[in-house]
Amino acid sequence: MATTIAQSTTKTEMMSSTDISSAPTVQSVLNFYAPPDDGSAPYNVVATQERNYRQDARIVGIHDLRGYETLPVLDKNGFTFDLSAPPFTYGDFFAKDGTEKTEFIKKEYYPRVQEAVKRLTGGSKVVIFDHTARLPNSARTPVGRVHIDQSLRAAVERVKLHGGDDPDLVNLYVSAQKRFQIVNYWKPLAKITRDPLAVADARTINPASLVSVQHRYPNRTGETVGMKYDGGQEWYFLSGMDVTEAMLIKCADNKRDVPAKQIPHSAFALPGQTGPGRVSIEVRTLVFFD
């Protein structure tokens, strides 16, 4: 399939609408999951380009939520925005030689992320289990592939790994007697002019389109999720995000009756994009509820 990107921005006709699907759109390519040719179980290797499954490139409409920022709801759509994010920049988190200031990030940024995630989810406790900075010309560039960071099964394993030292309490979350979520707190470290992040509205995801993918670390194997294209998914992004804005993306939720349990995301190319490569940081959090 040809993947030439055409710009197609609709007029904003209903700025007073409470439905995010009224937001204008751009046309771009998203890369969906396609199975391995040999029928084997799909896998990818962390921090490398190695994987055994294929990509299905599709041109889709992606709604721009600039002007609609306050409308997405985490438990309905699977994502929301923090419009007062900690305003850290690339220069705060990286030395002049490009070395990451990991301890500074953990000391200064992590507590602010925990506070924001608690405020926006209503959780009683937030545990951060890792972070990743995405930089051009690095091993961890923006991922231009539709995916979810953890499967629901892998999310339970994260609870076992990071849920604390009380086995009885951990078991309450593992057995879904108590609620937990995994929420990705994603923030630019400079104003975004290329390769923004798109997310799918949970209400438009058919569970049959989701496929578990082995996520191979050097010392263990986790599990992520790919998504097949089905034509019914609706996609969203926030144009021109700066360092005071962040997106919360729900990767897992063990509450049985919640509309949004997990949603996929992907970087994509803006039509005619220019400017420096995107720099961003994502912090992955476990959110526990009393």
N, C-alpha and C positions, 0 to 999 in steps of 0.2 A: 504493500500500500504506500502511496506517496505521502510524504509527511511535510509538505510545504505548508508553512504557517500563514494563514490569512487573517488579517485584522478585521474583526466584525463586532464593533461596540454598539449596543443598542442604546436608545435614548432612555434616560431615567424618567419614567412616567409617573411613578407612585412613591415619591420620597417619604410620604406619610404612612406608607404601608407597614404592617407589622409582619410581613412575610418576606424572608430573605430571598426567595426566588424571584422577587420583583427587581432585584439589583441588576445592573447592566452586565453584559458579558464581553469577554474577549475569546477568540478562538486560538487554541494552541494544541500541541501534541502531548498526550500522556501515554506512558508506556505501561501497559497492563500485563498481567501474567499469562503466559502460554506454557503448556507442559513440556517436559523434556521429550525429545524425539524418540528416545528408546523406552519410554514408559516407566522409567525408574522414579524413585522418590525424589522430589526436588530439594536442592540444598544450595546454600551459598556459604562462603568462607569470610568471616569477619575481617574488615579492614583490607580486603583484597577485591579484585574484580572477578574472582573465580565463582562461578555458579553453573549449574547444569541445565537450567530451564531457559526458555526463550522469552522474548518480549513481543507484545502485540501492540504496535504503535497506532494510536487512534487520535484523530482530531476531534476535540470536544469543546463545548462552550464552558467557560469558567466565569462564574459571577464575581464581580468586584464589589466587595462590601464596604468600600469607602463611602461614608454617609449612612451606612447601616450597621456601624460597628457595635452598637449596643444590643442588637437583636438576637444573635445566636445564643442558645442556651445549652449548657454542657450536657444535661440529662435528656434533652430533646434532640439536638442537632449533633452532639458529640464533640463540640468545640465551642470556645468562647474567647473573648479577648480581655487582656489586662491593659487598660488604657493609661495606667500610671505605673508602668514597669520601672524597675531600678535602671537608671539611665547610664549604665556602664557601656563603654565603647571598646573597640579592638585595642586601643592603646592602654586601657586599664588592665586588660587580661593577657597582653602579650608584650614581651620585651622588644627592643628595637631589632634584635637579631631573629625575631620570630618565635622565641621560646615561650611556651605557655607558662603563665604564672599560676600554676595549679593550686598552690597553697593559698594564694590570695583569693582565687575563685571560691575555694571551699570556705574560707574564713569570712569573706565580705559578701559574696553573692549568694551562697547557699541559704543563709538565714533569711534573706529577703525573698528568695524564691519560696521557701517554706511558708513564710507569712502570707505571701500572695496566693499560694495554692490553698491554704486553709481558708482564707477570706472568700475565695471564689468557688470553692467546692462545699464548704460547710463541714469539712472533715475535722476530726479532733486531734489527729496526729499525722504529720507528714515526714516520711523518711526518704531522703535522696539516696539513690543507689548508684548513679553514675551521671556523667555529663560528656558531651561531645561537641567540640567546636568544628564548624564546617568552614573551610578556607579554600580559595582557589589554589591550584598547584600544590595540593597536599594529598596525603593518603586518605583523608576524610573530606571529600568534596561534597557539595549538595547532591542528594540521591535523586536522580531522575527516573524513578521507578515507583509505581504505585505499591504501597506496602503498609503494614501495621507492625509496629516495633515488637510486640509480643502477642502470641496466641493466648487464648484464655488459659490453656494448660500451662504455658510458660509463665503466665502471671502468677499462678498458684505456686510454682517453684520459686519465684521471686519472693513471695511471702515467706516461704520456708527459709530462704537464705537471709532475708533482711528484716523479718518480722519481730525480732527480739528474742530474749532468753526464756520467756515463759511459754513452755510447750502447750499448755492448756489454752492460753489466749491465742496463740498461733493457730491451733486447731479450730478454734471458733471461726476464724477468718477462712481457713482452708476449706472447712465444711459449709461455708456460706451461712453460718448462724450469725455472723457479724459481717458487715459490709466493708469491702475494700475496693479501691480503684488504682489503676496505674494511669498517671497523667503526665504527659510530656509538656514541659514549659519551654516554649521555643521563642527566642528573641534575637532580633538583628543586633549586630555590634557596629553597624554603620547603616545609613539609610539605604534601603534596597532599591536598586535600579535594574537588576536582572536576576533571573532564576528565583522568583519568589516561591512561596510554599502554598500549594493547593490542598484542600481537604474535601472529603466527600460528606454530604449531609447524611447522617445516620438513617433518616427516614426513607432514603432512596436506595439503601443497600439491601440486596437480596442475599441472605446467608449462603445460598447455594453458590454464589460467585466467589466466596472466600476459600482459599487453599492454604493449608499449613505447609511451611517451608522450614527445613532444618537450617539452623543458624549456628554454624560450627566455629567455636572458639578453640584456642590451642588446648585447653584443659577440660572442656565440656561442650555439650551440644544443647543449645537452646532452640527456640522455635519462633519464627515470625510468621506473617500471613501475607500472601499475595492476593490480588483480586483480578478476576477475569472481567473483561468488558461485557456489558449486557445491554447497553443503550439506555438504561433507566437511571443510572447514577447521576446525581447533580453535584457540581463542583464549585468551590468558593475559594477566594483569596482576598487579601486586603492590600491594595496597591500602596506603594510608597511607604511601607512601614519603616519607622525610625526607632531609635534606641529607647524611646519611652513607651513603646508598644510591644506586647508579647501575645502569643497565641497559646491557649491551653488546648491540648489534643487528648481526648480520651482513648487510651490504648486497651483498657480492660476495665470491666466492672462486674462483680459477682452478684449484684442484686438481680434477682430473677425477672422482676417485672419492670425494669427501667427501659424506656424506649431506646436509648442510645447506649449500647454496651461497648462498642469499639468502632473506630473509623480509620480508614486508610488516608495516607497523605503522599505527596510527591512534589519535588521541585519541578518547575516547568519554565520554558523560555517565553518571555514576553515578546509579542510581535515587534520587530525592529529594535530590540533591546540594545542599549549601549551602556557604557560606564564600567566601573571596576567589578570584578567578580564578587559574588555575595559572601559576606562574612557573618556568621550567626553562631549561636550557642543553644543547645538543647539540653535541658536537665530533666532526667527521668525520675519520677517520684512515685512512691507508694503512699496512698492516702487511706488512712484507717478511720472508721466511724465507730462511735460508741454504741 
